[in-house]
Structure formats: structure tokens, C-alpha cells
Amino acid sequence: MTNGNQKGKRGERFVAQWLRDSFGCKARRGKQYCGLEGNADVVGGFPNTHCEVKFVESLNLYKAMHQAINECGQSIPYVAHKKNRQELLITVRAKDLLAFSLAVVEQDAINKR
């Protein structure tokens, strides 16, 4: 396995852990369980969202978002991305910002049940 593949897996685990710690999501790596194309890199995050994870030094953000859009079905696509020694960033299309925000609020409501 290449170093890039290992970095991708670490990135997916990092984002899943961040979602669990920060928002109480039941998040986990998606591909480790089924390995099917089209599945989110991290599943069990915010309700009705599709997460694409990219841990690279040089990111084509539009290409990453296009991948998330093509794989998301009816879910809200977003990209979680990070460079070495930098903080995690989340990118959401402007037209999805309200729906994404409501998904975060819905997760908070789920945690309070």
C-alpha cells in the first residue's frame, strides 16, 4: 500500500474521530466496511450529508467537490480537507450552506434525546 493510501485512511479516521468528539456523531470510515465506490469516506456523520475527505498538500477543491456531488445522491455534499500541520477545513457549496447548518443543528437535537 502506498504512503498516499495510508494518509487517506488516516485522514478518514481523523475526520470520523473529529465528528464523534466535536458533535457526538456515530461516525466511522465508510470504505473500511464495504469498499464500494460511491460511499462516503466517512459515514454516520451529520444527517443527510455526504463527506469526501482529502488530506493532501495540493488540493483541487473543485474536483474534490465534484466527486462528492457525483457520489452524494440526495445528500448534502461536503469536503473535509487538511494539509500537513494545518487545521481541518470543511467546504460546503453556498447553495447547501443553510441545509448543512440545519443538519448540524439536527445532530445536536439527536444528541439531546
Secondary structure, 3 states (H helix, E strand, C coil): CCHHHHHHHHHHHHHHHHHHHHHCCCCEECCCCCCCCCCCCEECCCCCEEEEEEECCCCCHHHHHHHHHHHCCCCEEEEEEECCCCCCEEEECHHHHHHHHHHHHHHHHHHHC
